[in-house]
Amino acid sequence: MRYERGVAARLILIETLVKESINKVKNYLNRLGIKEPDNVINGVLDNYFVIEPVSIEPIDIIKRLDHMITNNEDKFKKDLEKFMPNVSRHTLNNVAVSLAIASALFIVFKILRHYYLLGKKYENWILLMQLYLQLPQLVKELIPYTKAIDGVFRGIPIGDSAGPMVAFKLASLSPRIDIDEDTVYSLINIEGRNVYIVKAKGPGATVGRPGKGVYKIAEMLSYNIARIITVDAALKLEGEQSGSISEGSGAAIGDPGPEKIEIERIAVKCGAPLDAVIIKMGIDEAIKPMSKEIADSIDKAYQKVLDIIKTRTKPGDNIIVAGIGNSVGVY
């Protein structure tokens, strides 16, 4: 009974977070002049999911996964466009991300409620005890998601915008050229090197398709790429300093696989070293409006990328820098 009551109390708190996030989205839709916002929200909360492709036969599994993810995203945004045909693409992306946050909270609540009711139904005190012990941590991790919605609506960069902000600092006022859906690139010259900077198209909330962008630029240059540098936010370990910078090898990108493997394949095909520059932060910092510690680290990551370009490449080289992350508030 003690475990059951403890779990029930925390589930009520999580349900409150879900309702709060839904109300925030509803108020935003009302401000946009969207009629019947409840229909928009109810039509999204539990209706979009991706079933993983068959993995027992791994041939072309990445292509199949990419196809399913892309189709799901396209369907989601096209359905939103039916309710709000006159809003800009950036606003549509902001609405889509806020709805995705509310939907994620709702799904987590349903799963936790499922195990709670199973424990009660079969009088499984061990299952209830496990939930009782895990829920305090889960609640603390879920609270920032509700706060993140406010930042998305206001167009404020979040922690995960660190990669795009480094790309913005590199590209400065250079033209943004569309390379794929919600993805742009800029071309600059750094001491004789041709640097192609890829990022999600801001200032709307989207992560774009950086892997596809890198692939198309490499194809455009006949795979004559000397180096590929990826910059992204990364989760820190407890005890590590927020905003600390680390450098390694590989593709710094946290997607289910399709975008990351595109970058890895291009690096192998071009014979180009693949560098990863990461900006460390907690999971709550990644989704909330950017903290001062993370903002201060942008210049350090920028200098790290410049150092890699100047010391590990030579004049005349073609280099790709991909600023990975959510471009909310970042042009």
C-alpha positions as CSV (number, residue, x, y, z in Angstrom):
1,M,0.0,0.0,0.0
2,R,2.9,2.4,0.8
3,Y,4.5,1.8,-2.6
4,E,1.2,2.1,-4.4
5,R,0.3,5.4,-2.8
6,G,3.8,6.8,-3.4
7,V,3.6,5.9,-7.1
8,A,0.0,7.3,-7.5
9,A,1.1,10.6,-6.0
10,R,4.0,11.0,-8.4
11,L,1.8,10.0,-11.4
12,I,-0.6,12.8,-10.5
13,L,2.4,15.2,-10.6
14,I,3.4,13.9,-14.0
15,E,-0.1,14.1,-15.3
16,T,-0.1,17.7,-14.1
17,L,3.0,18.3,-16.2
18,V,1.3,16.8,-19.2
19,K,-1.7,19.1,-18.8
20,E,0.5,22.1,-18.3
21,S,2.4,21.5,-21.5
22,I,-0.8,20.9,-23.4
23,N,-2.3,24.2,-22.1
24,K,0.8,26.1,-23.1
25,V,0.6,24.7,-26.7
26,K,-3.2,25.5,-26.7
27,N,-2.6,29.1,-25.6
28,Y,0.1,29.5,-28.3
29,L,-2.2,28.2,-31.0
30,N,-4.9,30.6,-29.8
31,R,-2.4,33.5,-30.1
32,L,-1.7,32.4,-33.7
33,G,-5.4,32.6,-34.4
34,I,-5.8,28.8,-35.0
35,K,-9.4,27.7,-34.9
36,E,-10.3,24.6,-32.7
37,P,-6.8,24.1,-31.2
38,D,-8.1,21.2,-29.2
39,N,-8.5,19.3,-32.5
40,V,-4.9,20.0,-33.5
41,I,-3.6,18.8,-30.1
42,N,-5.8,15.7,-29.8
43,G,-4.9,14.7,-33.3
44,V,-1.2,14.7,-32.6
45,L,-0.8,13.5,-29.0
46,D,-1.0,9.8,-29.7
47,N,-1.2,9.4,-33.4
48,Y,2.4,9.6,-34.7
49,F,4.9,6.9,-34.1
50,V,7.5,4.9,-36.0
51,I,7.7,1.1,-36.0
52,E,11.3,0.0,-36.2
53,P,12.2,-1.9,-39.4
54,V,12.9,-5.6,-39.3
55,S,16.4,-6.0,-37.8
56,I,16.8,-9.8,-38.2
57,E,17.7,-9.1,-41.8
58,P,20.0,-6.1,-41.6
59,I,20.4,-5.4,-45.3
60,D,19.4,-1.8,-46.1
61,I,18.1,-1.3,-42.5
62,I,19.3,2.3,-42.4
63,K,17.5,3.1,-45.7
64,R,14.3,1.6,-44.4
65,L,14.6,3.4,-41.0
66,D,15.3,6.7,-42.8
67,H,12.3,6.2,-45.1
68,M,10.0,5.6,-42.1
69,I,11.3,8.5,-40.0
70,T,11.1,10.9,-43.0
71,N,7.6,9.8,-44.0
72,N,6.4,10.2,-40.4
73,E,7.8,13.7,-40.1
74,D,6.4,14.7,-43.5
75,K,3.0,13.4,-42.6
76,F,3.1,15.2,-39.2
77,K,3.9,18.6,-40.7
78,K,1.6,18.3,-43.7
79,D,-1.3,17.5,-41.3
80,L,-0.3,20.5,-39.2
81,E,-0.3,22.7,-42.4
82,K,-4.0,21.8,-42.9
83,F,-4.9,23.4,-39.6
84,M,-2.5,26.4,-40.0
85,P,-2.0,27.0,-43.8
86,N,-1.0,30.7,-43.4
87,V,1.8,30.5,-40.8
88,S,5.5,30.7,-41.8
89,R,7.7,27.6,-42.0
90,H,9.6,28.7,-38.9
91,T,6.4,29.1,-36.9
92,L,5.2,25.7,-38.1
93,N,8.4,24.1,-36.9
94,N,8.0,25.7,-33.5
95,V,4.5,24.4,-33.2
96,A,5.7,20.9,-34.3
97,V,8.5,20.8,-31.8
98,S,6.2,22.0,-28.9
99,L,3.6,19.4,-29.8
100,A,6.3,16.7,-30.0
101,I,7.4,17.7,-26.4
102,A,3.8,17.5,-25.1
103,S,3.3,14.2,-26.9
104,A,6.5,12.7,-25.4
105,L,5.4,13.7,-21.9
106,F,2.0,12.1,-22.6
107,I,3.5,8.9,-23.8
108,V,5.8,8.6,-20.8
109,F,2.9,9.2,-18.5
110,K,0.9,6.5,-20.2
111,I,3.7,3.9,-20.0
112,L,4.3,4.7,-16.3
113,R,0.5,4.5,-15.6
114,H,0.4,1.1,-17.5
115,Y,3.0,-0.4,-15.1
116,Y,1.4,1.1,-12.1
117,L,-2.0,-0.4,-13.0
118,L,-0.3,-3.7,-13.8
119,G,1.3,-3.7,-10.3
120,K,-2.1,-3.0,-8.7
121,K,-4.0,-5.5,-10.8
122,Y,-1.7,-8.4,-10.0
123,E,-0.6,-7.2,-6.5
124,N,3.0,-7.2,-7.7
125,W,4.6,-5.2,-4.9
126,I,8.1,-5.6,-6.5
127,L,7.0,-3.8,-9.7
128,L,5.4,-1.0,-7.6
129,M,8.5,-0.8,-5.5
130,Q,10.7,-0.3,-8.6
131,L,8.4,2.4,-9.9
132,Y,8.4,4.0,-6.4
133,L,12.2,4.2,-6.4
134,Q,12.6,5.4,-10.0
135,L,9.9,8.0,-10.2
136,P,11.7,10.8,-8.2
137,Q,14.5,10.8,-10.8
138,L,12.0,10.6,-13.7
139,V,10.0,13.5,-12.4
140,K,13.1,15.7,-12.1
141,E,14.0,14.8,-15.7
142,L,10.5,15.5,-17.0
143,I,10.0,18.9,-15.4
144,P,12.4,20.8,-17.8
145,Y,10.5,19.5,-20.8
146,T,7.5,21.6,-19.8
147,K,9.7,24.6,-19.4
148,A,11.3,24.0,-22.7
149,I,8.0,24.8,-24.5
150,D,8.2,28.4,-23.4
151,G,11.6,28.8,-24.9
152,V,10.5,27.3,-28.3
153,F,7.5,29.7,-28.5
154,R,9.7,32.7,-27.8
155,G,12.4,31.7,-30.3
156,I,15.1,31.5,-27.6
157,P,18.1,29.3,-28.4
158,I,18.3,26.2,-26.1
159,G,21.3,24.2,-25.0
160,D,21.0,21.9,-28.0
161,S,21.4,25.0,-30.2
162,A,25.1,25.1,-29.3
163,G,26.2,23.4,-32.6
164,P,24.1,25.7,-34.8
165,M,25.4,28.7,-32.9
166,V,29.0,27.7,-33.6
167,A,28.1,27.3,-37.3
168,F,26.4,30.8,-37.2
169,K,29.6,32.3,-35.7
170,L,31.6,30.8,-38.5
171,A,29.3,31.7,-41.3
172,S,28.5,35.2,-39.9
173,L,26.5,37.1,-42.6
174,S,27.4,34.8,-45.5
175,P,24.3,33.8,-47.5
176,R,22.4,30.7,-46.4
177,I,21.7,28.4,-49.3
178,D,19.1,25.6,-49.1
179,I,20.6,22.2,-49.5
180,D,17.9,19.9,-48.1
181,E,14.6,20.2,-46.2
182,D,15.1,22.6,-43.3
183,T,18.9,22.5,-43.9
184,V,21.2,25.2,-45.3
185,Y,24.9,25.7,-46.0
186,S,27.2,28.7,-46.3
187,L,30.6,29.0,-48.0
188,I,33.4,31.0,-46.5
189,N,37.1,31.2,-47.0
190,I,39.5,30.8,-44.0
191,E,43.1,31.4,-45.0
192,G,42.7,29.9,-48.4
193,R,40.5,27.0,-47.3
194,N,37.0,26.6,-48.7
195,V,34.8,25.9,-45.7
196,Y,31.2,24.7,-46.2
197,I,29.1,25.2,-43.1
198,V,26.0,23.1,-42.7
199,K,23.3,23.7,-40.2
200,A,19.5,23.5,-39.7
201,K,17.6,26.3,-41.2
202,G,16.7,28.8,-38.4
203,P,15.3,30.6,-36.6
204,G,12.5,28.0,-36.4
205,A,12.9,25.0,-34.1
206,T,14.2,22.2,-36.3
207,V,17.3,20.0,-36.4
208,G,17.2,19.7,-40.2
209,R,18.9,16.9,-42.1
210,P,22.6,17.6,-41.7
211,G,23.7,14.1,-42.9
212,K,21.9,14.7,-46.2
213,G,23.4,18.2,-46.4
214,V,26.9,16.8,-45.9
215,Y,26.3,14.1,-48.5
216,K,25.0,16.6,-51.1
217,I,27.9,19.0,-50.6
218,A,30.4,16.2,-51.0
219,E,28.6,15.0,-54.1
220,M,28.7,18.6,-55.5
221,L,32.5,18.7,-54.9
222,S,33.0,15.3,-56.5
223,Y,34.0,13.9,-53.1
224,N,37.0,16.2,-52.9
225,I,36.8,16.8,-49.2
226,A,39.9,17.1,-47.0
227,R,38.2,17.1,-43.6
228,I,34.8,16.9,-41.9
229,I,34.1,18.6,-38.6
230,T,31.0,18.0,-36.6
231,V,30.0,20.2,-33.6
232,D,27.2,19.2,-31.2
233,A,25.9,19.3,-27.7
234,A,26.7,16.2,-25.6
235,L,25.4,15.0,-22.3
236,K,27.9,15.5,-19.5
237,L,28.6,13.0,-16.7
238,E,27.6,14.1,-13.2
239,G,30.6,16.0,-11.7
240,E,31.7,17.4,-15.1
241,Q,31.5,21.1,-15.8
242,S,28.7,22.4,-17.9
243,G,30.0,24.1,-21.1
244,S,33.3,22.2,-21.1
245,I,34.7,21.4,-24.6
246,S,36.1,18.1,-25.7
247,E,37.5,17.0,-29.1
248,G,37.5,13.5,-30.5
249,S,37.0,11.5,-33.7
250,G,33.7,10.5,-35.3
251,A,30.4,12.0,-36.1
252,A,29.0,14.0,-33.2
253,I,25.3,13.7,-33.8
254,G,22.6,12.1,-31.8
255,D,20.1,10.8,-34.3
256,P,18.6,7.3,-34.6
257,G,21.2,6.5,-37.3
258,P,20.3,7.6,-40.8
259,E,21.9,11.1,-40.6
260,K,25.0,9.9,-38.6
261,I,25.7,7.1,-41.0
262,E,25.5,9.5,-44.0
263,I,28.3,11.6,-42.5
264,E,30.4,8.5,-41.7
265,R,30.0,7.0,-45.2
266,I,31.0,10.3,-46.8
267,A,34.1,10.6,-44.6
268,V,35.1,7.1,-45.6
269,K,34.4,7.6,-49.3
270,C,36.4,10.9,-49.3
271,G,39.2,9.5,-47.2
272,A,38.6,12.5,-44.9
273,P,39.3,12.6,-41.2
274,L,36.2,13.1,-39.2
275,D,36.5,15.3,-36.1
276,A,34.0,15.8,-33.3
277,V,33.8,18.9,-31.1
278,I,31.3,18.5,-28.3
279,I,29.9,21.0,-25.8
280,K,29.0,19.2,-22.6
281,M,25.8,19.9,-20.7
282,G,23.1,18.2,-18.6
283,I,19.9,16.8,-20.1
284,D,17.9,19.6,-18.5
285,E,20.3,22.3,-19.9
286,A,20.0,20.7,-23.4
287,I,16.3,21.4,-23.7
288,K,15.9,24.6,-21.7
289,P,16.8,28.2,-22.8
290,M,20.5,28.3,-23.1
291,S,22.4,29.0,-19.8
292,K,25.2,31.5,-19.4
293,E,27.7,28.6,-19.0
294,I,26.7,27.1,-22.4
295,A,26.6,30.5,-24.1
296,D,30.1,31.3,-22.9
297,S,31.4,28.0,-24.3
298,I,30.3,28.8,-27.9
299,D,33.4,31.0,-28.5
300,K,35.7,28.2,-27.1
301,A,34.1,25.7,-29.5
302,Y,34.4,28.2,-32.3
303,Q,38.1,28.7,-31.6
304,K,38.6,24.9,-31.4
305,V,37.1,24.5,-34.9
306,L,39.3,27.3,-36.3
307,D,42.3,25.7,-34.8
308,I,41.5,22.3,-36.5
309,I,41.0,24.0,-39.8
310,K,44.2,26.1,-39.6
311,T,46.5,23.4,-38.3
312,R,45.2,20.2,-39.9
313,T,44.3,21.4,-43.4
314,K,46.2,23.4,-46.1
315,P,45.2,26.2,-48.4
316,G,43.0,25.0,-51.3
317,D,41.3,22.2,-49.2
318,N,37.6,21.8,-49.1
319,I,36.3,21.4,-45.5
320,I,32.8,20.7,-44.2
321,V,31.7,21.9,-40.8
322,A,28.4,20.7,-39.6
323,G,26.7,22.5,-36.6
324,I,24.4,19.8,-35.3
325,G,21.4,20.6,-33.1
326,N,18.2,22.5,-32.9
327,S,18.3,25.9,-34.7
328,V,15.6,27.6,-32.7
329,G,16.5,31.3,-32.4
330,V,19.6,30.8,-34.6
331,Y,19.6,32.2,-38.2
